């Protein structure tokens, strides 16, 4: 290969790229999509969910908390209940009650109103 007489290169304008790309599911994003779907008000459709064992367990947890989630074809559908008490969170809920001395206590744990010493 000789570099003595380089030839100039030329380029012509091409049309824009078009098409669709399907990216494989991501575990972290899949967990978040299910949880955000449960916290949203209304229906969330999730495509490309990574269906590993732990993500499917997250779907079961979302259902147990009161937000129906099911696979319909290639799409997961989550019927969100919104923020503000519509999702059951029995043992995880903390209700804070102001008291006369401006401190707060929690109904969920016996020592909720005790300050650490």
N, C-alpha and C positions, 0 to 999 in steps of 0.2 A: 504494500500500500504506500503510495507516494503522496507526500504533502506539499510537493513543489508547486502545483497549480491548483489551489483550493477553488472550488466552484461555490458561488453564492447560493444560499438556500432561500426558498420562497415558500410562503404559506398563503392559503386562501381561507377566507372566512367560512366557517362551518355553521350549520344550524345548531340551535341550543340542544343540549341533551334532554331527553324526556324519558320517562319510565317510572317504574316502581321498584323499590328495594325492600325486601323483607329482612329485617335484622333479627337475629335470634333473641329470644327472651332473656331478660336479666333478672337474677334472683332478687336483688335489692329493690329494683324498680317494681317488680311484681308484687312484693309485700306491700309496698307503699300504695300501689294502685288499688289493691283490695281495701286497704285501710282508709284511704281518701274517699273511695267509692262509698264506703259505709258511713263516713262522716258527712258526705254531701247530701243535699236534699234532692231526691229524684233518682233517676236511673243513670247508671254509669256503665258504659260498654267498654270492655278491655279486650283488645286483640293482641296476640303475641305473648300472652302470659306464660312464663316459664313454669311448667307444671311439675316441679320437683316435690318431694314429700313435704318439706317444710313450708313451701308456698301453699300446698293443698291444706296443710294444717292451719295456716293463717286464714284460708277461706272458711274452714270449719269454725274457727274462733269468731270470725265476723258473723257467721250465721248464728252461733250461740249467743252473741251479743244482741241479736234481733234484727240484723240486716240481711235479708235473703240474698244469697249469691248462688248462681248456677251457671253451668256451661251450656251454651246454646250454639251448637255447631262448633265453629272455631273461635267463638267470642264468649267471654265471661260477662254476665250481666249481674250487677250489684244494685239492689234497690236501697239506696241510702236513706237513713232516717234523720239525718241532720244532726247538728250540734245543739245541745240544750236539753238533754234529758230523755230523748226518745230511744237512745240505745241503752240496753240494760247493761249495767256495769256493777251489779250488786256488791260484791266484796271489794271492789276497787274504788267505789265512789267515796269521796270525802265531802261532807257537808260542813261548812264552817259557820258557826254562830257567834256573832259579836256578843260579848258580855258587858256588864256595866263598867268594868275596869279596862275596857278597850282591848283585852286579850281575846283570843279565840280558842275554841276547843273543837275537836273533831268527834263526830258520832261513831266513826269507824274504828277507833282504837282507844282503849281505856286511858292511856297516858297522853292523849292528844292535846290536852290543855296544860300539861306540865312542861315547863321550860327546862332544857338540859342544864345541868349544874356544873 
